[in-house]
């Protein structure tokens, strides 16, 4: 028993070290064995053994030799882009986004799709099929080339049942096992996770979190969430539900939220809350700029409201500024609790919405205590609407490739 | 160079392993070598080497043999209570508390002291001398028996300058180096830290955090803060300032806080905010119950307000209920962000204040989203006003003894 125990211990250690080297190569690009040993703090012999194993498995490949300032040229090692590909599917309240990545993290294709009706799971899945097909076609690949699928969902997924725990925007999904649903449909192993946490994963792998070990990503969209990275890892809390900033309360007796409470950030400033106010504005002023843009008001979303604000609709301007202020307070509160090194503002709500983004930044500056504000740099995500889908694909690499 | 490097590496590893074993012995009490090996996952040879070194150094001692169900009796090992003692001094806005601990974590003596005037550092330090003297006398020890002193301060202490960064309640301390001040006065090495983080450390070592790796402690007193434990360690954020729940905003355009912002939890519900409202109530109603208790109103604090509320003063009851609601919302918000396994409510504000404590618990229940609430148990600290002082003494053991 004893020797078996230490045998499994050793194979765990080897897996752990492989993961470590793959993460270093992802962060830093191609490196020599000497550089890998220095950065990983593993000894030369361990590096040699593991590197040889990974070369045999084709997880990594030899690249061109690089000539140092003296001595013989060093053989450079890199992740093997062709080792495998994964697909990320981000299923939101108003969109589906599919991204296909290779093992280097290169984006091979991506398809963003708007959802009109997010009510019936069957309808959403049918739209998903379209996006998946198009994404594969763009990449010149088939589903057989995918090692696995990652699904980003708005809200925590119970790891035992696979059911979404907090997807108030998609109530008809709450008794379904998300991984099972997708796994059956596409015949692939599926991992599912919260879209805000996966957005943080995308920033960590591909975005503005690459050079930072402690940051928060604010996922501003139809719902509002945040992803937290502490010491280079996603922080999920004791049971996977950390980061529920959308349900922090900033206005006692404020408007009612989908969670049943009042004055949550999400009830005041999310995509759905803004759209709801927009509908009220159209009813109150059917000849206004917003009503004109929406041709009656059925299809109003935060996008039309941002367009109306840009066209001079004062009501829409006020709405976005107020929402920006609420979000800024929520971010400031989270910063006071976490003291992050970096804050990344992301999500679909701020795309083409400079008015709101500007107000968010101003409010963060005003409402965060100075000593905490001064520790952080505030930046905007460069991944746009692809973030959660890319994070979902990256999650697959963590699960199925290493 | 290479061999020196790995030499220092090994001595670091030995120190790390010693710390590990000492923490296991603190958590679990006396253990055999076999049990230590199992729990620590260190191999038998390493355990033997380190244990022998620690026995030689007298950090640990042999205890009575324990007869197992078969085989020869096992020698039990325990932390040596007499290996050293440390003193914790908690300097607050309205109190000084001194605690003396031995290396087992036994409380040898403690002195709580009220502060009338918390303005002039010299006056506070003179009162400190009294408390320190009394605590040593009660323990039958002298300062020469203390290995070090830990100071708990309301607010983050800058590790470079030793200056408090967020002690708005004690503005005259802001240009002083806290560790230097105490170190000079008592001729001992001094570590200083934030009182809420040290309260979390006390719960981790001695209190309701002993059997839990992920919890939050809410430090409700003259100021309001929280201490966060993730995976068994204090979480301090990127720069030591995490946990500033007192400056999270729950009421836009609420009353002005000492930080200059409006509607912070601290401006609505801290000891100082409650005392301020109490003064206003006395001015408005000089013949009320509260005015009678305070004989004019100069000395009003949350304690008199709790007494007046218990005696039937409706204004005071309303004040405490409102403050409890605000704190409950702050706690609920923090829970939504951290998804903790346990919430420990502590601090001087809830001592003999069942009315407020009850409201805090009710509001946490009402205002936390169900899926997060259901993950946590909500409990009240058993360490009372001693928590931060005990945590400060424990911090010394971490720094000077291991």
Interface residues (C-beta under 8 A of the other chain):
Chain A: X156 X165 X166 X214 X226 X228 X230 X235 X236 X237 X238 X239 X240 X241 X242 X243 X244 X245 X247 X248 X249 X250 X251 X252 X259 X261 X325 X329 X332 X333 X334 X336 X337 X338 X339 X340 X341 X366 X367 X369 X371 X372 X375 X376
Chain B: X156 X165 X166 X214 X226 X228 X230 X235 X236 X237 X238 X239 X240 X241 X242 X243 X244 X245 X247 X248 X249 X250 X251 X252 X259 X261 X325 X329 X332 X333 X334 X336 X337 X338 X339 X340 X341 X366 X367 X369 X371 X372 X375 X376
